């Protein structure tokens, strides 16, 4: 009884996000009408361009807005972004362009991949070339500069994703990738796989040290997938050191624990969509490096929680792991990419007002209306990389004025990863 009371109090403290709670009635009507008109315009825009034309558009836009001396992108375009560039987003751009080169074998595409890869070296050099890469940087017309020492082990998850794809798809860069990976691994290893910044201070939420009392299964997944990548890429003494750590995590039953990545109970969901999205990337990293079966089981268990959303990025990961059929994934990818508009400005979305919906789970003490069927990309509230979010969400970005415009890197990673899978 006491537990039920505590749960009731907890749930009543959670927020249910709906347009009616944000706007007055006259404002709500005006905002909804604007949303309906914008949705129709974006639908037409998405249908007027081929998938290839959209890929060319986003790539050209990204290149046009890059600093001349540093091939790196921001989170979004707009006055408020200033000169901040994001290492994590560049990981996805590098991965996308490596997949593209795998398809085209074009010299210009190879040169762009090389520039993108070298941007990570420039960032590391700005920080003393020690294997620590803060997530936010800028370019001052002469060199890369660190904005602050903020980072997280999840940035490295995305970097390993990009580097392994380059390792596989761009053979001419394999040696360079391996050398930088070795520096990064040694940075982690000197503190027992706990990330430390350039000031020798522990980075919050980035303790991956192998132990029997690890609370977070997603951190277990981070470590074991990282170890599998290192065991694939390295030889000699470093490989021998990693093998010892790998045996340790096996004895700690990591392959068993990592299979439990998501939980739902009493309308609550743990962890968040963004964490699960990162877990899909870790599964790609680990499985492509080792082909261990425990990654397959982990993927299948994780997918159970997001099956209704049919996330196209997750579908491609499953395809790469041999769990989905090419023809089935093709239909899902096309459906999403065909509904992707060119205009990625952040405006309010109020789809629950005229779309059949239900109340979704509480994530981070918040719940939102979700559609019962597929939501076209042009009808969703834009929030950074599309594939890291709930694919059925209808409402969001209340009071936004279109000041943010996202880069389209999410389109490029999906499009070129898909194209590469068809070869």
N, C-alpha and C positions, 0 to 999 in steps of 0.2 A: 504493500500500500504506500509506504514511504517513497519507494522508487517511482511509482506512478505519479505521485504528487510532484516530486522533483522534476520528472520528465515533463509534466504539464506546465510547470513554471518555466522550464527551459524553452519549450515550444512556443509559449505565449510571448516570450522575449524575442523570438525570431521575427524577422521582417518578411512580409509578403509584398513583393514589388509588383505594383499594377498602376497603370496610367491614372485611374480614378483617384489614387491616393496622392498624386503628384500635382495634378492640374485642377483648377476650378472648371465648372461645367462648360462655360463659354470658351475657355482656353483649350479644353480637351477637344471640343468639336473642331476648333480651328487647327489644332495640331494633327488631329486624325485626318482631316481633309488634306492637309499638306503631305502627310505620309502616303495617303492613297494616290495622290497625283505624282509624287516622287516614285512610288513603287511602280506605277504604270510607265513612267519615263525610263526607269532603270531596266524594266523588263524589255522594253523595246530596244534599248541600247545593248543589252546582253544578247539579244537575238539577231542584231544587225551585223555582228562581227563573228568571224570564224574563230575556232579555238586557237589556231596558229596566229591569227591577227592580234588576238588578245595577248598572247605570249610575247610577240614582238613589241606591242605597245608598252607593256610593263617593263620589259628589259630596257627599252630605249629611255623610258622615263627615269628608271633607276640610274642608268649611266649618265644621263643629262644632269642629274642632281648630285652626283658624286663629287667630292673634292678632287682636284687634279692629282694630288700627291698621295691620296689614301683611298683605296677602293673599298669603302665601307658605307653602310647606309644607316639612317636614323630609324626610330620606331615609326614615325609618321612625318609627313611634310606639313609645314605650317609655321606661322610666326613664333608660336610658343615653344617650338622644339629647339630653337637657338642653333648652336653648333654641336649639339650632342649626337654622337654616332654610337651604334649599338653592336657590340661584338657578337651577342647571341643571335641577332637577326642576320648578321653576315654569315653565320654558320649555315643557315638555310639557303642563302643566296649561293654560297660556294657549292653546297650539295646540289642545288638545282642546275647550276652551270656545268658541274661535272657530269650529271646525268645527260645534259644537253650535248656535251662533247662526245659522250658515249654513242649518241644517236647520229650526230652530224660528222664527227671526225674533222671538223673545220678548223683551220689554222687560227682564225680570229677568235673562235670560241676557246681554243686552247690558251691563247694569250690572255684572254679575260680571266680564265680559271687561274692562271699563274699570278695575275695581279691580285685577285681575291685572296689566294693563298698567302701571298707575300704581305698582305695587310695585317694578318695575324702575327707575322714575324715583326713587322714594324711596331705593333702594339706591345709585343713582348720586349723589344729593344728599348722602347720608351720607359719600360719599367725595370730595366737592368738585365734583360734577357735571362730570366730565372725560371720561366715556366709558369708564372702567375700573370693572368690576363684579366684585369678589371673589366667589367661589362660596359662601362661608359667612357668614351674617349672623344677627342676632338682633333682636328688638324689645323695647325696655325700657319699654314702656307709654307712651312719648312719641314715640319716633322709631326708625328703623332704625339699627343700629350694625354696623360691620364687625368680625367676630370676628378675622380676620387677613387678610393681603394675598394669600392663596393664590388662584390662578386658573390658567387654561390657555386657549389659543386654542380648545380644543374646547367650552368653555362658550359661546363666541360662535357656534360652529357651530349649537348648539342654540337660541341666541337668534335667530339669523337665520332659522332654521326657523320659530320661533313668529311672529316679526315679519312674515315674508312671508305667512304664512297669515292673520294679522290684516289685513295690507295688502289681501289679495284678498277676504276674507270679511266684513270689518267696515269698510265704506267711511267711516263717520263717524270712525274713528280713523286713517285713512290719513295725514293731515297730521302728527299727533303721532308716528306711527311713523317717518315720513320724517325728522322733525327729530331724533329720538333716534338714528336710524341714522347721520345725518350727523355727529353728535358722535362716535359710536363709530368711524366710518371715519377721521375726522381724527385720532383718538387713535392708530390704527394707522399712518396715513400719515406722521405726524411723525417716526417712527422707521423708515421704509422697511418697513412692514408687519411689524415685530417688536413684540410686545406688551411694554409696560413697565407696572409697577405704580404705585401712588400715591406710592411713594418714589423713583420714577424709576430703578428697578432692573429689568433684563431678566427676564422671566418664563421659567423653564426650559421647554424643548420648545415654544416658541411663536414661533420665528423663521420667518416666512413670506416673508421678503424674496426677491424674484425674482432668481434667479441660475442659472447653468448647472451648478453643482455641488451642487444640492440632492439629498441622499441619499434623503429620504423622499417617495415619490410621494403619500402621503396629505396631506402638507403642501402639495404642489403643487395637489392637489385643493381643499384649504382655500382657497388664495389665488384660484384661478381662479373658483371658485364664488362667493366673496365679491365679486370684481370684477364678475361678471355680475349679481349682485344690485344692486350700486351703480350699474352702467350702466343698470339698469332703473328704479331709483327716483329718481335725481338728474338734475338738469340743470345748466346754467351752467358755471362754472369747475370745480366738483368733478367733474362728468361728463367734462369735457375732460381733467382730470388722470388720471382713471381710464382713459380711452381710451388714453392714452400708456403706462400701465403694462400695460394689456391687450395692446397691440401688442408690448410687450417680452416678455411671457410666451408669446405666440404664436411669436415668433422663437426663443424658447428651447425650443420644441416641447413645451410643457406639455400640449396636447391628446393628444399621443402618449404621454407618460409616465404620465399619470393613468390610462390604461387598464390599467395593471399594478398592482393594489392588493393582491393576495394571492398567496402562494407556498406550495407544499407540496413537500417533498423529504425522502426518507429518514424518513418518519414525523413530520417536524417541520412546523409550520404557522406562517406569519408573515403578517400580524401576529395580533392576538388578535381574538376575536369582538366585543369591545366597540369596537375600532378599526374593524372592518368595519361595525358598526352605525352608527357615526358617519359612515362613508363613504356609506352609503345616504342619510343625511340631507343630506350635502353634495351628492349627486347630485340630490336633490329641489330643494335650494336653487338650484343652478345651472341645472337644466333648466327649472324653472318660471319662472325669470327670463329665459332666453334661447332655450330650445328648440334648443340646439346639439346636433348629432348625436353629438359625441364623448362626451356624457354617456350616451347610449343604449348605445354600445359599451362604455363603462366599466361600466355596470350589468350588461350581459350577461356580461362577463368575471368580474365579482365574483360573480354568481349561480352560476357554474359550481362554485365552491368550497362553496356552501351549499345546493345544489339539493336534496340528500337531506333537509335539515332542514325545508324549506318554511316558512320564517319568515313569519308572517302580516304583520308590519310591512313586511318587504321586498316581499311580494306587493302591498301597497297602494302602495308607492313605484313598483313596476313598472306598476301599473294607472294611476297618475297620469301616468306617462311614455308611456302608450299601448302598452306591451309585453305586457300581459296582458288577458285578457277578463274583463268584469265577472262573468259567471256562474261562471267558474272560481274567481275570487278570493272570491266570496260564499261558496262551499262551504268554503273554507279558513278564512275568518274565523269563520264560524258554528261550525265544529268546535272552534276554539280557545276562543272566548268561551263556548260552552256548557260547556266543561270547566273554566271559571274559577270557583273557590270564593270565598266572601265572607271566609272566615278566611284571612288571609295571614300568619299567624305563622310564624316561621322555626324549623322542627323538622328533625331528621335525616331524610334520605330514603335508602332502601337498596333501590331498585328493581332493581338488577342481580342480587340474590339470587334473584328469582323472575320475571325478565323476560329474554327472549333478547337478548343484547347482544354487543358487540365492543369491542375496545380502540381508542379514538379517537386522533387525532393528539396530539403533544406541543405544548402551548401554554404559554409561560412555564415551560418545564421540567417541566410536569405533564401527565399524561394521565389520562383517566377512562373508565369504561365508558359506552358509548352504546347506546341501543336501536336495533334494526333497523327499527322502525316508529314511528308517531306516539305520543308520550307525552302523555297528558292533562295539562293545567296543574296539576291538583290532585295529580298524582303526582311533580311535579318539585321539586327543592330550590329554595325561593324565595331570590332573590338580587337585590334591588333591582328595576329595571325588567326585566320578563321578556324583552322582545324583544331585549335586547342580549346575551343569553346563548345558549349551545348549546341548541337546541330538543329535542335527543335525549338530554340528560344524565339520568342516573338516580340518581346518588349525590351526597351533599353535606351540608353543615351538620352534620357529626359533632359530637356532644356539645352541640348547641344545645338550649336549654331553652324556646324559645318566647317569649323576652324581647323580640324584635323583631317588629313587625307592620307590614308595608308598606302604603303609602297607597292603592293601587289606581289610581294615575294611569296605569299601563300599560294597564289595562283601558279607561279613559276615552279615551285617545288612539286606541286601535285601534277602539273602538266608534264614536266620533263621526267619525273620519276615514272609516270605512267608510260610515256613514250619509250623510255628505256626498257621497261618490262615487256614491251611488245616485240622487241628485236630478237 
